[in-house]
Amino acid sequence: MIKPQALKIGDTVGVIAPASPATEEKREVAKKALEKLGFQVKMGQSCYSKRGYLAGSDALRAHDVNTMFADPEVKGIFCLRGGYGGGRILDRLDYELIRKNPKVFVGYSDITVIHIALNQKSDLITFHGPMAASNMVGDFDPYSREYLFRAVTFPKPMNTVFNPENEEIKTLVGGKAQGQITGGNLALIVSTLGTSYEIETKGKLLFLEDIDEKPYRVDRMLTQLLLAGKLREAGGFIIGDWQNCEADNPAESLTLQEVFEDILVPLGKPTLYNVKAGHCRPQLTLPLGVEGFIDGDEGKLVIKESATR
């Protein structure tokens, strides 16, 4: 895997909207938030564009991604927000250009499909972490800021990562597993199946998170991954945060944990639960494409190698 250059205070970072648009107010506040973190900011054309639920045309959004990677002044790229639309630009990205110009790339949610594509088509390590208009506006808490900077500005292994105070990482299946970390948003992972961007899980640690999905829908998506062989091939599982994924009528539903116990636990692979990565605040930044280690017996997640150089 190719490691991007670590960011430094004073570097210029690009901001793009490869999926849905943000309001003018959020766009400007997001720019100021990145400047407050110590970066110079270059906003992509997509940040100022809107076409229905998309931040401009597919061609424009893809052009922004390619242009930011090609721009020698830009040292890292932050996504403005998620929403929908990342999958529509995958065939328009220049993966060879991106491979030759590796940079820190940060986002989550709908950005999951772009992470998978960059990890697998460009061999680039990327970062499942905060987005400028979604997380950095308002209270960008110390935990989220610390783990973002540990991931993208220090060319050293993050080593053992911890949840915020009073949030325990739990074990669903004990044992130890080591492998490359992949994954992200469950719905977006499932959307890659049957395409040339289909997620590769063999021997890897599969990270899963989602938002606004009822237990039966999580069950359906996990079952699809199971039937596609993706869960059996994985070396272990990192179960992240699940915002608003409770049943409307609990008496008529399985709990989310019961879904995981039904589908993941029988596979017997080391599995951590309640890792605070996903649609949550505070939010752990998780490098994708690096070697990770699950110690299910101790309830620990270890990032074994540096994500930057």
Backbone hydrogen bonds, N-H to C=O, Kabsch-Sander energy under -0.5 kcal/mol:
donor,donor_aa,acceptor,acceptor_aa,energy
2,I,123,D,-4.1
5,Q,102,P,-0.6
7,L,152,V,-2.9
10,G,38,G,-2.5
11,D,8,K,-2.4
12,T,73,E,-0.5
13,V,11,D,-0.5
13,V,40,Q,-3.0
14,G,76,G,-3.1
15,V,42,K,-2.2
16,I,78,F,-1.9
20,S,82,G,-2.3
27,R,23,T,-2.6
28,E,24,E,-2.3
29,V,25,E,-2.3
30,A,26,K,-2.6
31,K,27,R,-2.0
32,K,28,E,-2.0
33,A,29,V,-2.1
34,L,30,A,-2.1
35,E,31,K,-2.0
36,K,32,K,-2.3
37,L,33,A,-1.2
38,G,35,E,-1.4
39,F,34,L,-1.9
40,Q,11,D,-2.7
42,K,13,V,-2.6
43,M,41,V,-0.5
44,G,15,V,-3.1
47,C,44,G,-1.2
48,Y,45,Q,-1.7
49,S,46,S,-1.3
51,R,54,L,-3.4
54,L,51,R,-1.9
55,A,19,A,-2.5
56,G,54,L,-1.7
61,R,57,S,-2.4
62,A,58,D,-2.5
63,H,59,A,-2.2
64,D,60,L,-2.1
65,V,61,R,-1.7
66,N,62,A,-2.6
67,T,63,H,-3.0
68,M,64,D,-2.4
69,F,65,V,-1.9
70,A,66,N,-1.9
71,D,67,T,-1.7
74,V,71,D,-1.0
75,K,12,T,-3.2
76,G,12,T,-0.7
77,I,104,V,-3.1
78,F,14,G,-3.0
79,C,106,V,-2.1
80,L,16,I,-3.4
84,Y,82,G,-0.7
88,R,85,G,-0.8
89,I,85,G,-0.5
89,I,86,G,-1.4
90,L,87,G,-0.8
92,R,89,I,-1.6
93,L,89,I,-0.6
93,L,90,L,-1.1
95,Y,93,L,-1.1
98,I,94,D,-2.3
99,R,95,Y,-2.3
100,K,96,E,-1.9
101,N,97,L,-0.9
101,N,98,I,-0.7
104,V,75,K,-1.0
106,V,77,I,-2.4
107,G,127,F,-1.9
111,I,108,Y,-1.8
112,T,109,S,-2.2
113,V,110,D,-1.1
114,I,111,I,-0.6
115,H,111,I,-2.4
116,I,112,T,-2.6
117,A,113,V,-2.0
118,L,114,I,-2.9
119,N,115,H,-3.1
120,Q,116,I,-2.3
121,K,117,A,-3.1
122,S,117,A,-0.6
122,S,118,L,-1.1
124,L,118,L,-2.1
125,I,2,I,-2.4
126,T,288,L,-1.8
127,F,105,F,-2.5
128,H,286,L,-2.7
129,G,107,G,-1.0
129,G,127,F,-1.2
132,A,79,C,-1.8
133,A,80,L,-2.6
134,S,80,L,-0.6
135,N,131,M,-2.7
136,M,131,M,-1.3
140,F,138,G,-1.2
141,D,139,D,-1.3
145,R,141,D,-2.2
146,E,142,P,-2.8
147,Y,143,Y,-2.4
148,L,144,S,-1.9
149,F,145,R,-2.4
150,R,146,E,-2.5
151,A,147,Y,-1.7
152,V,148,L,-2.4
153,T,149,F,-2.2
154,F,149,F,-0.6
156,K,154,F,-2.2
158,M,305,E,-0.5
159,N,303,I,-1.8
161,V,301,L,-2.6
167,E,164,P,-1.7
168,E,166,N,-0.5
170,K,168,E,-0.5
170,K,273,Y,-2.9
172,L,271,T,-2.7
173,V,271,T,-1.5
177,A,294,I,-2.0
179,G,292,G,-2.1
181,I,290,V,-2.6
182,T,205,L,-2.3
184,G,207,F,-2.5
186,L,209,E,-2.9
189,I,185,N,-2.4
190,V,186,L,-2.5
191,S,187,A,-1.3
192,T,188,L,-0.6
192,T,189,I,-1.5
193,L,190,V,-1.4
195,T,192,T,-1.9
198,E,195,T,-1.4
201,T,199,I,-0.6
203,G,233,E,-2.8
204,K,201,T,-2.5
205,L,180,Q,-2.3
206,L,204,K,-0.7
206,L,236,G,-2.6
207,F,182,T,-3.2
207,F,205,L,-0.6
208,L,238,I,-2.4
209,E,184,G,-1.6
210,D,241,D,-1.5
212,D,243,Q,-2.5
217,R,214,K,-1.1
218,V,214,K,-2.1
219,D,215,P,-2.8
220,R,216,Y,-2.1
221,M,217,R,-2.2
222,L,218,V,-2.8
223,T,219,D,-2.6
224,Q,220,R,-1.9
225,L,221,M,-2.1
226,L,222,L,-2.5
227,L,223,T,-2.9
228,A,224,Q,-1.7
229,G,226,L,-1.6
230,K,225,L,-1.8
231,L,225,L,-0.9
233,E,229,G,-1.6
234,A,230,K,-0.8
235,G,204,K,-3.1
236,G,204,K,-1.2
237,F,270,P,-2.4
238,I,206,L,-2.5
239,I,237,F,-0.6
239,I,272,L,-2.8
240,G,208,L,-3.3
240,G,238,I,-0.7
241,D,277,A,-2.5
243,Q,210,D,-1.0
245,C,242,W,-0.8
252,E,249,N,-2.1
253,S,250,P,-1.6
259,V,255,T,-1.8
260,F,256,L,-2.1
261,E,257,Q,-2.6
262,D,258,E,-2.3
263,I,259,V,-2.2
264,L,260,F,-2.2
265,V,260,F,-1.6
267,L,264,L,-1.5
268,G,265,V,-2.1
269,K,264,L,-0.5
271,T,173,V,-2.2
272,L,237,F,-2.5
273,Y,170,K,-3.2
274,N,240,G,-0.6
275,V,239,I,-2.3
277,A,275,V,-2.7
280,C,278,G,-1.9
284,L,276,K,-3.0
286,L,128,H,-2.5
286,L,284,L,-0.6
288,L,126,T,-3.2
289,G,181,I,-2.1
292,G,179,G,-3.2
293,F,302,V,-2.4
294,I,177,A,-3.2
295,D,293,F,-0.5
295,D,300,K,-2.7
296,G,175,G,-3.2
296,G,294,I,-0.7
299,G,295,D,-1.3
300,K,295,D,-2.2
301,L,161,V,-0.6
302,V,293,F,-2.7
303,I,159,N,-2.4
304,K,291,E,-2.1
304,K,302,V,-0.8
305,E,291,E,-0.8
309,R,4,P,-2.1
